[in-house]
Amino acid sequence: MTITSDPRVRGLAAVVGFLVCVELASGVLQGYYTPIFSDIADHLGISDADVNWFEAAQLIVSALVIPPLARLGDMVGHKKVLLLSTAVTALGSWVMAFAPGFTTFLVGAALQGAYVVWLPLEVAIIYRRTAGTGRQNLLTRRAAGILVGALELAVIVGALTSGALVEATSMTFLLALPAIVVTVVFFVIWVGIEDAPGTSEGGFDLVGLGLLTAALTLVMAGLVVIRLDGPGSVPAWALVVLGLATLLPFTRYELAQDDPIVDIRLLSAPGQWPVQLTAFLFGMSVLGAQIPLSTFARTDPDVAGYGLGADAGFVSTLIGVYVIFLAIGAFTLPLTTRAFGPRGALVLSALLVALGYGMWLVLHDHTWQALLNMAVAGLGSGALVAALPATAAAAAPPERTGFATGMTNGTKTVGGAIASAVFAIALSSTGSLDVPEEGHAALSGYLTVWAVCAVAALLMLPRHVAEEPVPVLR
């Protein structure tokens, strides 16, 4: 990070360095638990299937907390809200470490979902600090690439650490390590990040928050029930329909407010809605395809007629390769942006994601093919993870950057949750789940997953990317 005599840029490298520590903690949280979920199930005395509830609870909370926390960041200052979300995440992590049973652990996992707003708040901090430098978008993109690169590297470190220690220590101590990391990061933020006041005036839209909470809770609850009971569940679809119907009064109410919890006008602006739609579609592959990737790799081809017959070690390697190329994509974002421009960089990234998942349609018989496919998809995904918050900030007025960047994570989370349910339906409706000895989906189910991911990536292709912040008319 280049430092100039401009006081708005001087010390930026130090700020980014402190924020890198936050993303290292985020990466640990995202990579640490996956290899040991079966051990956690044994520790809590629950079945492996019950572990899905932890993911569901965290996705629900993540989707719900982003709008209010992003709004608070614009109102009271991004550092204050970053501290608040870190404190909640630390609390959830400690609850998980000492949870005596399923319910307590579920509460801890839900609270831990507050970390989802970290990266958007960090981008907003950097974007505001570089305002008026003439290089605001460039510096923000560079910093975002560094932050996401640190995040993805920490995912690998977290996964390797938990896998190496699971047999050597108690589960309580093992689960306490990420809690310690998040607690330390709380004080890093407190000491290392300057406290700037909020730039957005007005009140806090509690009614809008209530309507949004009701809508998302109903939809997410319906998706969870679909995953548990299958696509034929009438109560599940009733919940989804009711949740979607709640969005109508929510939208009408928000449009009538001077300070809405979700700025519908901003989201519908020409430079903003394509970014948010891209984040939604991106979430379908980066979040929704994780479980199908793992189960396909573990499927025995001698039993199902497809699959890689891999052990857990190879699945870890597959994830590691994907994450490494995510980091490469994030770190090289400044170079691709310089070479192709902001829009060109996003187009290239989306095409790589589409190509990577499209390759699964014909290359899925050997482990080297799986590694190649995920390397290509990971390269494009890493650039998108870094680019989307910065692009959203560039298309928002200064007082709404926290909201705009936060919504990229929110729409991505919702996209991943919906895709997860759709993929579960595709895999269960085409398989032989009525045969307990087999329990495998048909290959056509997995081909559907890869095709959906590839098509969603092609739909990401942006027609316009804002180069500078654009005003939103009210």
Summary of the structure (lengths in Angstrom):
residues: 474
radius of gyration: 21.4
end to end distance: 36.7
largest distance: 69.9
contacts: 1794
relative contact order: 0.13
helix: 77%
strand: 0%
